[in-house]
Amino acid sequence: MADDRCACGAAAGPLGLCADYYHAILAEEQSDPEMYSWHAPVVCAYLLQHPAEGHRRYLDFQFRLLQLYLDQGLDALHRVSAHQVARNNHRSRSSYDTRSFEGYAPLPQDGFPQGFRASFSGLPAVDSSFVFDGHPAYGRRIQTIAEATLEAWRTGQPR
């Protein structure tokens, strides 16, 4: 990988590679609860675009979680996530409740996509902020990355 290209195929942006953007987003989320609302889609999309940085065993769940998010919206994703957290409480012996994901396609096993039409290094940031033009605009940008992630995995190629 050249210094100006990310493992996902994206060109580096003003802040660097996708990992630089990802870590900056995670840091900014810590002081912005409204921005944190998109934490799960950010993590899932990032790890699906950069699977070597995560654990292969969770990619299918992350793929299905992104599908749920795009199909039912952020509020539904938060409800399902809260339900999972409650079930997986350290005092509980319950496992993941997969009923919410039964209607969603599993992660394709054809290999890693060759690129994505939208990636993290393409996100704009002004004065080190990703929500410079408001939370709804930031949310639309994260949604675009989530859509591009699923699209590339489904087709096996960039668009």
HUURRA-V659014 format. One record per residue. N is the residue number from 0. RES is the residue in one small letter. PSI is psi in whole degrees, -180 to 180 (none if undefined). OMEGA is omega as a letter, one per 30 degrees, with the letter a starting at -180 (999 if undefined). NEAR is the number of other ideal C-beta (glycine too) atoms within 8 Angstrom. Layout:
N/RES/PSI/OMEGA/NEAR
N/RES/PSI/OMEGA/NEAR
This chain:
0/m/129/l/5
1/a/159/a/4
2/d/-20/a/5
3/d/6/l/5
4/r/136/l/9
5/c/162/l/14
6/a/-27/l/7
7/c/-7/l/10
8/g/-12/a/10
9/a/148/l/14
10/a/150/l/7
11/a/146/l/10
12/g/-173/a/9
13/p/-29/l/4
14/l/-7/a/8
15/g/-149/a/9
16/l/173/a/9
17/c/-39/a/15
18/a/-38/l/10
19/d/-41/l/10
20/y/-45/a/15
21/y/-49/a/11
22/h/-36/l/8
23/a/-40/l/12
24/i/-48/a/12
25/l/-39/l/9
26/a/-44/a/7
27/e/-36/l/13
28/e/-32/a/11
29/q/-28/a/7
30/s/8/a/4
31/d/91/a/9
32/p/-34/l/5
33/e/-39/l/7
34/m/-36/a/12
35/y/-20/l/9
36/s/-29/a/10
37/w/14/a/11
38/h/-50/a/8
39/a/-48/l/10
40/p/-36/l/15
41/v/-50/a/13
42/v/-47/a/9
43/c/-48/a/15
44/a/-43/a/14
45/y/-48/a/12
46/l/-30/l/13
47/l/-28/l/13
48/q/-19/a/14
49/h/62/a/13
50/p/-23/l/10
51/a/-18/a/5
52/e/-3/l/7
53/g/-156/l/10
54/h/126/a/5
55/r/-35/a/6
56/r/-19/a/5
57/y/-9/a/9
58/l/-39/l/13
59/d/-45/l/9
60/f/-43/a/9
61/q/-37/l/13
62/f/-44/l/16
63/r/-36/l/13
64/l/-41/l/13
65/l/-38/l/15
66/q/-44/l/12
67/l/-46/l/14
68/y/-49/a/15
69/l/-28/a/9
70/d/-44/a/7
71/q/-13/l/7
72/g/172/a/7
73/l/-40/a/10
74/d/-42/l/7
75/a/-41/l/10
76/l/-43/l/14
77/h/-40/l/9
78/r/-46/a/8
79/v/-42/l/11
80/s/-43/l/9
81/a/-40/l/8
82/h/-43/l/10
83/q/-43/l/10
84/v/-44/l/8
85/a/-40/l/8
86/r/-30/a/11
87/n/15/l/9
88/n/142/a/7
89/h/-20/l/3
90/r/-12/a/3
91/s/150/l/8
92/r/11/a/2
93/s/153/l/6
94/s/-176/l/5
95/y/141/l/7
96/d/106/a/9
97/t/1/a/6
98/r/-35/a/5
99/s/-18/a/8
100/f/2/a/11
101/e/-32/a/6
102/g/1/a/3
103/y/145/a/10
104/a/145/l/7
105/p/164/l/7
106/l/127/l/8
107/p/144/a/8
108/q/19/a/4
109/d/1/a/4
110/g/172/a/5
111/f/135/l/4
112/p/155/a/11
113/q/-8/l/8
114/g/174/a/10
115/f/139/a/15
116/r/-18/l/8
117/a/135/a/8
118/s/174/a/13
119/f/-35/a/13
120/s/-5/l/15
121/g/-3/l/7
122/l/134/l/11
123/p/147/l/6
124/a/134/l/12
125/v/128/a/7
126/d/44/l/5
127/s/22/l/6
128/s/138/l/8
129/f/-10/l/12
130/v/29/a/12
131/f/-28/a/8
132/d/18/l/6
133/g/156/a/6
134/h/-40/l/9
135/p/-40/l/6
136/a/-42/l/9
137/y/-45/l/13
138/g/-39/l/11
139/r/-37/l/8
140/r/-40/l/11
141/i/-40/l/12
142/q/-41/l/10
143/t/-41/l/9
144/i/-41/l/16
145/a/-44/l/14
146/e/-45/l/10
147/a/-34/l/13
148/t/-51/l/14
149/l/-44/a/12
150/e/-47/a/11
151/a/-40/l/17
152/w/-37/a/12
153/r/-38/a/8
154/t/-17/a/8
155/g/10/a/10
156/q/162/l/8
157/p/164/l/9
158/r/none/999/7
